[in-house]
Structures are given as C-alpha cells and as structure tokens.
Amino acid sequence: QVQLIESGGGVVQAGGSLRLSCAASGGTFSQSTMAWFRQAPGKEREFVAAMWRGTGRAYYADSVKDRFTISRDNGKNMMYLQMNILKPEDTALYSCAVGFRLIMSQMRRDIAYDYWGQGTHVTVSS
C-alpha cells in the first residue's frame, strides 16, 4: 500500500527558509508524477509544484516560482520542496501527492492524484 509521509514543516519568520520532505513507500515511483499542494485555513487546496513523470521537469505555481524548488531522489523514494524567501501568505498545510495516470492538463488539479500524505504545517510570521 502506498504511503506518503511529509516532514520539515514549522514556524519561520518572513524571509526565512524551510525544506519539506516527502517519503514515499509501497510502490514504484520513478514513473509517477509527484507534487506538492497546500491548503491555507479557510481556503481551497492549491497546487504548489510538481515534477512530471519520466522527464522530471518541474512546474510551479506563479505565486512560488523563483522562491521554491521541487526535487526528487528516485533511488530513495524521496521528494523535497526547498522554500526560500517565505511570506506570511505561504502559511498552510503542505501535502505531497503521487499520480500514476494523470495527463499533463491535469497536473495542477488535486483530484488527478492517487495518493496523499497527511501534510506538514508551515507557519510564516511577519
């Protein structure tokens, strides 16, 4: 059974950095699309970043582009999100997700992903 476990969240001041990790188990992930989503209190879950299966090309939401970097280590079944220049509006529950069948046009849609982690909280104070 596929399991995703996030870690690395916490409280940081605006302008600071955090690195989130997602440990995947129970499946073969090298050909999967892996992504980060976030959900702020009172808001809908939104796409943050993804690495497309096969090519490993990274895609980002405009709100985090040039500040966040997604990466993965297929040998270790790990995915990471390096978050720099954090802003209070980045405060959210960050979750990793894995999709085995989604097509490119679905990549930014949470319903296209098959498995989810429980999430890790990130709080950015001003």
C-alpha positions, 0 to 999 in steps of 0.5 A: 500500500502506498504511503506518503509521509511529509516532514520539515514543516514549522514556524519561520519568520518572513524571509526565512527558509524551510525544506519539506520532505516527502517519503514515499513507500509501497510502490514504484515511483520513478514513473509517477508524477509527484507534487506538492499542494497546500491548503491555507485555513479557510481556503481551497487546496492549491497546487504548489509544484510538481515534477512530471513523470519520466522527464522530471521537469518541474512546474510551479505555481506563479505565486512560488516560482523563483522562491521554491524548488521541487526535487526528487531522489528516485533511488530513495523514494524521496521528494523535497520542496526547498522554500526560500524567501517565505511570506506570511501568505505561504502559511498552510498545510503542505501535502505531497501527492503521487499520480500514476495516470494523470495527463499533463492538463491535469497536473495542477488539479488535486483530484488527478492524484492517487495518493496523499500524505497527511501534510506538514504545517508551515507557519510564516510570521511577519 
